[in-house]
Amino acid sequence: MWETRSVDLSVRLPSEIAAELEEVQRTDPELLSRLIVYGLTRRAIFHQLKAERALPGAEAVAQSMGIS
């Protein structure tokens, strides 16, 4: 697929979510990795679409797609 590398993250979460995340990290670290890739991919797509909306004519396209 593509080259990967490890990244250490430190985030502050509500206790219940943090406990759930720790459990997922222990039991299925690959799932956690996929969730992060999914979230970052959605973020990148959102930013790309937002940038395209700033282009002339993009508003009409966004409306036709129901994302205005």
N, C-alpha and C positions, 0 to 999 in steps of 0.2 A: 504494500500500500504506500506508505511514506515513512521517512525516517522519524524516529521518536526519541525522546529524552525525558528523563525524570525532572519533575519540578516540585519543590517543597512549597506548600501553601499554608498560610495561617489566617483563619477567618474567625470572626466572632459570630456565633449563632445562638438562637434561643436554645436552652438546655435540652428540650425534647428533640429538637431537630438535630442538635449536635450528637446526642446519644444514638439516634437512628443512623446518622452518617457514620459514626464510629463502628456500628454493627455492620453496615454495608462494607466498609473498608476492611473489616476483619473477614467477613464471609465471602465477599465477591468484589475484590478490588477492580476487576475488569469492568464490572457494571459502573462503578464510580467513574472510571476513566471515560467510558462511553457517554455517561451523563454530562460530564464536563465538556467533552467534544461537541455533543449535541447542543448544549447551551451556548457555547461560543460560536458555533456555526449559525445558530438562529440570530445571535447578536450581529454577526458579520452581515448576514442577509438583510436584517432590518436596517443597518446603517447604509448598505448599498442602495436599498429601495428608497430610503429617506433622501439620500444624495440625488438619486435620479428624479425624485419629485420636484427638486429645485430647478430642473431643466425645463425649458419652454416646451409646452405640449404634454408634459408629464402628468399634469393634473387630469387631463381628459383620459389618459390611459389608466390612471389610478382609479378614477370614477368608474370606468368601464369594467374594472376588475373588482369593484366593490371594496376598495381599500382607502377611500378618501378620508 
